[in-house]
C-alpha cells in the first residue's frame, strides 16, 4: 500500500505534529523540538532558528527548472563554451598538485571535478546568494520533497554548533548547497576536507578544500578509481535499438560483438556498460560505465548528468562528439502531453513535468517497441501522434 506524501512525512518524523506544510512558525517550532529531542543544546537551537524566515523565491526557483527540458545537444552547447574549456584546462594546471592528491586519495579524475566546478559555480565565480538556512527550512516545509531537505536542516545546525555555519550570513544555491562545488550540509559533515591545512573546511573560499571535499564525496558515493565513466562510440545502423538505455547492462565485449566501436581510444573490455543514445539512434552514442551511475547521486537530471560526464571527457582530451542528425524532438508542452498519454497506457513516468527523465524514457522505449518504431527512447512527433 502506498502512503500519501503527508502520511509518509508524519511516519518518518514523529517529533512534530505536522512534518510539512501548514503554519511556517509552527513548523519551525516542530523543528526546534525535534532538534532538542535529538540531543542538541536548547540555547544553540534557539540561536540557530532565531533568524530563519520562509523564502518564496526558493520555491519559485524549485518550480522553474525548465532548462532541464532542453535536449542533450542544446543543453551541452549552452553549458560548454570555448571559454569554459580554456579556463578548465588552466585550472587543471594551476591546481595540478591538488588534483594529483585527489587522484591518489580518492581515485577521482580531475576532469570529473573540473566539470562539476564549472557547471555548479563557474569555477567559484558565482556560488549563489540565497540564505542557506532559509532555503533548507523553506524546502523542508514545502511538501514536494521534505524528506530530502529536512535532514539537511539538522546537519546545518550541527555545522553551526561546530562554528562552521552562520544561519544569518551563510549563502549558496537555492537548494541549500554551499561552496565552489555546491555541497549540502550533510555532505560537508561527512566528506568535508581541510585540504589546505588551515584548520578549517572552507568550501566557499578555498578551491583546495572544495575540490578535495568533492573528491571525498564522490568516493563515498561509490566512485571506482581508475575507471572511465562514459565513452563515445559508433553503432551499426542495423542495431537493435531496444538494447539501448541504462537498464540494459552488458559486458563491454558483448557490445563489441554487436558491432559497437570506440570513436577514439580503446574500450574498457574488462568492465560492463550500458549504451546511451541521449537523442535517439541518429544522434551521438555513448557507452556508460559503472562510474556514470555515481553522477546521479550528485544530480538526478539525465540531461545535466550526461552533459557533466561528457564535459569531463572533453577536459581530459576527448574530441567533440559526432552530433549526427537526430530526429526532431518534442517541446516541453508536447512532452507533458506525451507523459499524460503514457500514464493513460499504464506507464509510471513520475511527475508530468515536461522533462525527459529515466522513467519517461523507459516508457517511450516500450511504446516504440510495441508500435514497431526504432526503440531508442527518443520521443518524436511521430510517436506522439501514434499514441
GUSE-856668 format. One line per field, with one value per residue (C-alpha): x, y, z; residue in three letters; chain. Coordinates in steps of 0.001 Angstrom, whole numbers, padded with zeros to 6 digits. Each point is the difference from the previous one (the first is absolute). Layout:
BEGIN
u = (X ...)
v = (Y ...)
w = (Z ...)
r = (ala ...)
c = (A ...)
END
This chain:
BEGIN
u = (000000 001396 000000 -000962 002852 -001457 -000461 003581 001257 -001933 001243 003591 000177 -001922 001292 -002354 -003754 000369 003123 -000642 -002394 -002247 001099 003663 000572 -001579 002180 003157 -001065 -000346 003539 001269 -001739 001434 003494 -000129 -001323 002996 002286 000854 000484 -003245 001760 001888 -003227 -001723 002950 000098 -003703 -000380 000687 -001611 -002653 -002088 001377 -002570 002796 001352 -003298 -000137 003487 -000931 -002993 001821 002469 -001015 003637 -000068 -002630 002692 001396 003602 001481 -001598 000764 003630 000607 -001495 002203 003224 001714 003494 000599 -001072 002251 002921 -000491 -000503 003329 001621 -001362 001199 003523 -000363 -001207 001976 001467 -003458 -001443 002946 -000911 -003662 000815 002314 -002359 -003428 000550 -002072 001309 000630 -002301 -002949 000489 000879 -003294 -002018 001963 -000774 -003709 -000812 001662 001968 003242 -001074 -001082 -003640 -000881 -003567 -001425 -002898 000101 000750 -001863 -003099 000219 000302 -002828 -002229 000542 -000550 -003301 -001058 -001653 001639 003238 000103 001741 002947 000513 -001083 003143 002105 -001467 001346 003338 000222 -000800 002894 002318 -001178 000844 003486 000420 -000060 -003397 -001779 -003778 -000056 002794 000740 -001176 -000032 -002305 -003785 -000020 002347 003319 003078 003390 001902 -001268 -003329 -000268 -002921 000643 -000156 002530 002264 -000263 000782 002519 001339 003809 002433 002148 002103 000806 -001219 -002162 -003306 -002128 -000634 -001967 -000869 003494 002472 000077 002241 -002517 -002909 001670 001337 -003436 -001668 002417 -000673 -003754 000161 002090 -002567 -002742 001762 002436 002340 003626 001696 -003163 -001675 -003561 -001177 001557 -001344 -000578 -001186 -002920 -000960 -003143 -001780 000376 -002838 -000691 -002110 003323 000874 -000712 001318 -002058 001902 003492 002365 003679 001796 001216 -003677 -000521 003087 -001457 -003116 002095 000514 003335 001778 000075 003459 002299 -000827 -002972 000292 -000613 000318 -003038 -003751 -001841 -003337 -000525 -001429 -001618 -000846 -001814 -000859 001725 000796 001894 003189 000454 001940 000888 -000731 002268 -000803 001438 -002645 -002656 001776 -000843 -003677 000893 001209 -002875 -003016 -000546 000987 000826 002224 001737 000603 001432 002209 001371 000669 001661 002288 001216 000584 002094 002123 000586 -002956 -001098 -003348 -002844 -001329 -003280 -001796 -003472 -002450 -003696 -001928 -000917 -002916 -000549 -000604 -003753 000090 002042 -002646 -002653 002125 000363 -003754 -000571 002609 -001676 -003319 001619 001089 003595 001544 001723 000090 -001088 -001393 002655 001067 003431 001228 001167 000912 -003540 -001409 002806 -000722 -003698 000787 002252 -002692 -002582 002426 000626 -003728 -000671 002883 002001 003755 000009 002658 -001906 000001 -003586 -000972 -003163 -000605 -000125 -002228 -002505 000078 -000880)
v = (000000 003413 002694 003521 002515 001539 -003410 -000880 003238 -000555 -003589 000956 002999 -000780 003003 002489 000155 001068 -000933 002200 002761 001965 002945 000786 001177 -003196 -001983 001735 -000699 -003647 000015 001529 -002646 -002753 001499 000070 -003568 -000969 001328 003479 002740 001964 003383 -000790 -001179 003280 001983 -001996 000382 003587 001558 -002652 001295 -001560 000933 -000042 000526 -003443 -001654 002015 -001224 -003584 000134 001780 -002602 000172 -000099 -003766 -000326 000768 -002981 -001091 001679 003366 -000256 -000992 002796 002467 -001131 -000902 002998 000551 002301 -002654 -002534 002427 000949 -003627 -000963 003022 -001047 -003541 001393 002479 -002670 -002885 -000991 000044 -002207 -002374 -000323 -000573 -002690 -001759 000291 -000430 -001317 002764 001392 003738 000471 -001251 002588 002767 -000573 000200 003085 001645 -000825 000541 003391 000919 -000928 001746 003229 -000177 -002178 001200 002735 -001803 -000145 -003685 -000493 001668 -002114 -003296 000721 001333 -003140 -002210 001775 -000386 -003379 -000792 -001506 000477 -003303 001169 003371 -000505 -001995 002797 002483 -002047 -000438 003789 000303 -002344 002063 003083 -001640 -000674 003630 -000839 001467 003291 -000137 003771 000347 -003368 000104 -002351 -001518 000062 -003712 000458 -000977 001895 000783 -000346 -003494 000493 -002514 -000415 000287 -003751 -000607 002619 -001717 -003392 000902 003486 000058 002620 -000288 003113 -000831 003228 -001830 000825 -001506 003085 -001059 003572 001513 -002884 -001792 -002636 -000753 -000017 -002310 -002391 -000136 -000650 -002851 -001495 000215 -001699 -002799 -000425 -000250 -002934 001482 -002712 001100 -000197 -000779 002085 001329 000486 -000457 000993 -002913 -000773 -002401 -001891 001209 -003359 -000136 -001188 003365 -001573 -001117 003638 001765 -000160 -003074 -002247 -000658 -002375 -000896 002352 -002982 -000784 003526 -000463 -003248 001969 002417 002844 001753 002874 003401 000462 -001998 -003520 -001401 -001257 -003637 -001130 002023 -000051 002864 001259 001587 003530 001857 003402 001159 -003259 -002279 002836 002031 -000610 -003315 -000800 -002986 000756 -001849 -000643 003366 001762 -001115 001929 003223 -000541 000149 003568 001125 -001983 001845 -002253 002979 001599 -003281 -000831 003452 000045 -003449 000951 003292 -001924 -002090 003152 001504 -003130 000152 -001723 001516 001705 -002489 -000995 001877 -001970 001009 -000825 -000118 003056 -000339 001335 003342 000146 000223 -002936 -002044 000636 -001171 -003074 -000725 000201 -002404 -002388 000134 -000800 -003126 -001088 001226 001563 003152 001776 003622 001511 002692 000174 -001433 -003108 -001922 -003649 -001280 001930 -001313 -003583 000446 001575 -002916 -002535 001779 000376 -003728 -000756 002262 -001318 003251 000171 -000599 002575 001793 003301 001277 001637 001634 -003264 -001958 002611 -000190 -003805 -000045)
w = (000000 -000977 002690 -000938 000218 003148 001638 -000888 001534 003215 000272 -000745 002350 003214 001980 -001663 -000323 -003611 -001953 -003041 -000970 002331 002095 -000595 003570 001361 -002356 001252 003584 -000968 -001408 003234 002077 -002137 000180 003795 000040 -002128 002730 -001269 002580 000383 000115 -003206 -001614 000876 -001369 -003227 -000792 001262 -003406 -002218 -002379 -002750 -003438 -002857 -002545 000905 -000888 -003213 -000950 000852 -002332 -002855 -001256 -003640 -001112 000607 -002727 -002572 -001923 000514 -003079 000810 003702 -000528 -002507 002465 002900 -001798 -001544 -001315 002965 002511 -001651 000030 003640 000953 -001517 001627 003408 -000613 -000288 002857 002415 -001482 003375 001600 -002724 000394 003697 -000840 -002538 002459 002980 -001579 -003526 -001600 -003289 -000197 -002963 002046 002753 -002439 -001823 003222 001079 -003345 -000110 003660 000570 -003153 001768 003203 -001699 001079 002969 000545 002210 001685 003785 000567 003278 -001433 -003155 001866 002420 -002786 -002087 003056 000670 -003648 -000533 -003360 001368 003786 000682 -002115 001670 003614 000976 -001506 002495 002907 -001785 -000368 003719 000783 -002190 001897 003300 -001365 -000993 -003716 -000964 000701 -000549 -000523 -002552 -001639 -003611 -002956 -002601 000316 000909 002951 -001564 001169 -001529 -003248 -000814 001791 002832 002377 003762 000645 -002790 001567 003386 -001480 -002695 000684 -000290 001264 -003098 000528 003622 001589 002533 -001702 -002779 -002132 -003060 -000999 000055 -000376 -003349 001560 002762 -002464 -002522 002635 001636 -003352 -000653 003427 -000570 -003394 001482 002784 -002646 -001628 -002527 -001264 -000296 -003360 -001970 -002730 000260 -003585 -003426 -003391 -002359 -003512 -000381 -003200 -001750 000253 003784 002244 001639 002749 001490 000765 003279 003538 000847 -002405 001326 -001789 000128 -002379 -002030 -000747 -001338 -002161 -001354 -000981 -002057 002486 -000559 001795 -001693 001479 002236 001118 001872 003580 -000875 003625 001098 -000514 -001653 -001287 -003416 000247 -002886 001526 -003170 -001647 -002495 -002408 002593 002008 001823 003164 002113 003657 002398 003713 001093 -002085 002499 002764 -001829 000845 003696 -000665 -002243 -001190 -003289 -002902 -002200 002635 000821 -003639 -000678 003105 -000808 -003625 000982 002360 -002951 -002047 002794 -000114 -003732 -001670 -003320 -000629 -000355 -003394 000014 -002707 -001173 002776 -000736 001165 003647 002001 001700 003724 -000551 -002418 002472 002668 -002463 -000702 003713 000499 -002900 001381 003411 -001650 -001433 003473 000047 003099 -001251 003355 -000004 -003211 -000244 -003640 000871 -001797 003051 000455 000561 -002951 -002212 001068 -000770 -003382 -000881 000914 -002157 -002910 000104 000125 -002993 -002101 000200 000690 003769 000882 002823 -001926 -000367 -003281 -001368 -001876 003248 001610 -002856 -000034 003686)
r = (unk unk unk unk unk unk unk unk unk unk unk unk unk unk unk unk unk unk unk unk unk unk unk unk unk unk unk unk unk unk unk unk unk unk unk unk unk unk unk unk unk unk unk unk unk unk unk unk unk unk unk unk unk unk unk unk unk unk unk unk unk unk unk unk unk unk unk unk unk unk unk unk unk unk unk unk unk unk unk unk unk unk unk unk unk unk unk unk unk unk unk unk unk unk unk unk unk unk unk unk unk unk unk unk unk unk unk unk unk unk unk unk unk unk unk unk unk unk unk unk unk unk unk unk unk unk unk unk unk unk unk unk unk unk unk unk unk unk unk unk unk unk unk unk unk unk unk unk unk unk unk unk unk unk unk unk unk unk unk unk unk unk unk unk unk unk unk unk unk unk unk unk unk unk unk unk unk unk unk unk unk unk unk unk unk unk unk unk unk unk unk unk unk unk unk unk unk unk unk unk unk unk unk unk unk unk unk unk unk unk unk unk unk unk unk unk unk unk unk unk unk unk unk unk unk unk unk unk unk unk unk unk unk unk unk unk unk unk unk unk unk unk unk unk unk unk unk unk unk unk unk unk unk unk unk unk unk unk unk unk unk unk unk unk unk unk unk unk unk unk unk unk unk unk unk unk unk unk unk unk unk unk unk unk unk unk unk unk unk unk unk unk unk unk unk unk unk unk unk unk unk unk unk unk unk unk unk unk unk unk unk unk unk unk unk unk unk unk unk unk unk unk unk unk unk unk unk unk unk unk unk unk unk unk unk unk unk unk unk unk unk unk unk unk unk unk unk unk unk unk unk unk unk unk unk unk unk unk unk unk unk unk unk unk unk unk unk unk unk unk unk unk unk unk unk unk unk unk unk unk unk unk unk unk unk unk unk)
c = (A A A A A A A A A A A A A A A A A A A A A A A A A A A A A A A A A A A A A A A A A A A A A A A A A A A A A A A A A A A A A A A A A A A A A A A A A A A A A A A A A A A A A A A A A A A A A A A A A A A A A A A A A A A A A A A A A A A A A A A A A A A A A A A A A A A A A A A A A A A A A A A A A A A A A A A A A A A A A A A A A A A A A A A A A A A A A A A A A A A A A A A A A A A A A A A A A A A A A A A A A A A A A A A A A A A A A A A A A A A A A A A A A A A A A A A A A A A A A A A A A A A A A A A A A A A A A A A A A A A A A A A A A A A A A A A A A A A A A A A A A A A A A A A A A A A A A A A A A A A A A A A A A A A A A A A A A A A A A A A A A A A A A A A A A A A A A A A A A A A A A A A A A A A A A A A A A A A A A A A A A A A A A A A A A A A A A A A A A A A A A A A A A A A)
END
